[in-house]
Amino acid sequence: MEQIERINSGVVPHETQVGPRLVRAKVLRVAVIAVIVIVALVAAGAGYIWFSGGNGQASAAVTAPSLELLPGDMRRLFSLEQTDSEARFIIDEVLLGEPKTVVGVTDGIAGEMLIDFANPANSALGVIRINVRTLETDNEFRTRALRGQILQADRSEYEFATFTPTELVGLPESAAIGEAFTFQVVGSLNVHGVSRDVTFDATVIPMSESQIEGTASAVVLYRDFGISIPEAPGVADISDDVRLEIDFTAGVVSG
């Protein structure tokens, strides 16, 4: 009788009152646990990307195979000046609903060329080598994801990208100091351990007999090189096309 009176008086809730409260409490506990698990997974993933990206330090100074200048050769040997040269990639995406152009740059580039000012068609371009481990973007987290997850440049076999020219197309009959000329460079580009034929559009300006400046660009599909871009929160509609660009200054070595 006392228990009945306590229920009737409201001291002890009816079973129909207890049920919904218990359900709500269980749902709340499950929701809290789910949030904690999700946060933990996101934190773990972010931590993995951060640390797998490494510090971006090159294993050694970037170098490229040397070209041979034979006795009596009228050409002049030029070498890319790293402090005044830059390689970069450009790719578009949608970040948090807004268009975003991502640019990655590095001055870790090396290469040589033989230039014949009197007969440019007799010129030759050597292998261009780029340290992709040293690429930087405008966001440290993106940079680390690029190095560790996308290019896997923390692995020694993927640290460098190389372009091996096979043909120079459309060189002019002569070149004058201060006058730009355009041509194409056909060759094999190796990135992420995969090689593909690529043609760069190039422009060169002879600044003097001892210095030249120029640019080169090409568009490639990143998937062609066995590269995949993992999904990331807030990132969508990543372009398949990647624009590759090089701005360079080269100084005379001999000749």
N, C-alpha and C positions, 0 to 999 in steps of 0.2 A: 504494500500500500504506500509505503514511504517513497519507493522508486517511482510509482505512478504519479504521486503528488508532485515529485521533483520534475518529472517530465511535463506534467500539466502546468506547472508554475513557470516553466521555461528554464529551470536550472540545468536540466539535462536535455539537449536537443533531440527532437524526434529523428528516427533513422532516415526519414525522407529529407531532413535538413542536413544531415551529416554527409550523405552520398555525394551531392554536387560539390561540396567543399573539398572532399577527398579527391574527387576527380580533377578539380581545378588545381589542387596542390600537386598532384602527380604530373599533370600537364606542364605546370610551371617548372617542376624539377627536371623533367625531360628536356624542356626548352633550354634551361640553363646549362644542362650537361651538353646539349648539342652545340650551343654557342661556344662553350669552352673548348670542345673538340675541334670545331671549325677554326677558332682562333689559334689553337695549338698547331693545327695542320698548316695554316697559312704562315704562321711564324716559323715553323720548321722548314717549309718550302722557301720562304724568303731568306732564312739563314743559310740554307743549302746553296741558293743562287749566289748570295753574297760571298761566301767563302770559296765556292768553286770557281768564282771569277778570278781569283788570285789578285796579285797586286799590279798587274800590267807591266811588270818589268821585263825587258828583253833579256834573253839568255846570253846574248852577245851582241856586239855592234853589227848592224846589218851591212852585208857586203854582197857584191854581185860578181859573176865571172868577168875577168878582164878581157878586153879586146887587144889583139896584137897589131901593133903598128910596125910594118916591115920597113927596112931601109929603102929610101927612094919613094916611099908612099907620100903623095902630095896631100893626103887628108890630115886632119888634126884630131887628136884624141881628146874628147871631153868627158868629164865625170859629173854626175848629178851632185849638187851641193845640198846636203841634207838640211842645213839650217834655213835654206830658202826654197825648199821643195816640200810638197804636201800631196799625199794620196788620201782620197776620201770616198765614201759610199753615201748615196742618198736614196731613201726609201720613204714612201708615204704610208700613213696609217690613220686610224681614227682613235683618238685618245679621249676618253670620257665624253664621247659624243661630238668632239670637235676635230676637224682635220689637223693632222700633225705631220710635218716633214722632219724625219730623223736624219741627222747627218753625223757620220763618224769620221774622224780625221786622225792622221798620224804623219809625223815627219820621218818615220822609220822606213826610208826608201833609198835604194841604191841602184846604180846602173851606169853604163858607159855608152858612148857613141862615137863613131868616126864620121867627121863632117868634111865634105869637099865643097867649099864655097864656089869654086869655078864650075863644078859639075855635080850638083846636088844628088843626081841619080846614082852617083858612085858612093854615096854615104851609106852607113850601116848603123844599126841599132843593136846593142847587146841585150842580154837578159835583164829585165827589171825585177827587182826583188823587194818585197814589202813585208814588214813585220806586222801582221794583223793583231798580234797580242797587245800592241801598244795603241790600238785604236781607242779614241775617246769620243763620247757623245756629250750632250748637255746635261746628262743625268747619271750619277754614279751607279745607281742600281741598274739602269739600262745598260751601262757600259759593262758591268760585271756579268749580267745575263748574256750579253753579246759575246764576251770572251769565254765564259764557262759553259753556257748552254747552247749557243747557236753556232759559233765558229769553233768552239772547243779548242781555242788557241792556247789554253793552258797545257795541252799535250804537245810534246816536242815535234811530233810529225805534222802538226797543223799550225805551227807558229808562223810560218812564212807562206805568202802567196807569191807566185812567180809568173811573169809573162815572158814567153820566149818568142820573139818576132821571127817570122818566116819570109815576109815580103813587105816592101815599102812601095805603095801604089800612088801614082800621081805627083811625084816630085817634079819641081820645075826644072827648066834647063839651066837656070842661073839663080843666084841669090844675092841680094844687095843688103848691106848693113842698114838696119832700121826698117826694112820692109818685111812684112809677114807673108808667109806662104802656107798653104794647107795641103794635106795629103792624108793617106790612110795607112795604118800599120796593121797588117794581118799577122796573127800569131796564135799561140796556144796559151791559154790562161789556166793555171793550176791553183785551185782554192779548195781547202778542206780535203786534200788528197785526190781531187777529181780534176781532170783536164778537159777543156772544151775550146773549140776554135772561136776566137773573138776578133772583131775588127774595131780598132779605135780610130776615131776621127781626130786628127792632130793639127795643131797650128804652131808654127815656130817663127820666132823673130830673132835674127842675128843682131844682138845688141852691139857687138864689136867682134873683132877677129878672135877674141879670147873669151867671150861670154855669149851664151844664147839663152833665150827664155822661151817657154812654150806651155801648151796645154794639150791634154788628150782626154777623150771621153768615149764611153761605150755603155750600152744598156744590155744587161744579162738577166736571166731568170735564176733566182737563188736556188730553186729546187734542182736545177740542172747540175749543181755541184754537190748534191747529196746533203744539202742544208735544210733543216726544218726549224721553224720558229714556234716554240711552245706557246700555248694560250696563257694570257696574263690578264688579271682583273682590269677592266676598263679599257682594254685594247681590242680593236676590231678592224676588219677590212684592211688588213695589211696587204700592200701591193705585191704582186708577184714579181714585178720589175724592180731591178736595182740599178741605179745609175752609178757608174764608176768614173771617177775623175782624177786626173793628176795635173797639178801645176808644178812646173819645175824651172830651176835655173841650173845651168851647167857651165862649168869653167874649164878652160883648156888645161890639159895635163902635159901634153907634148905634141910635137908636130910643127 
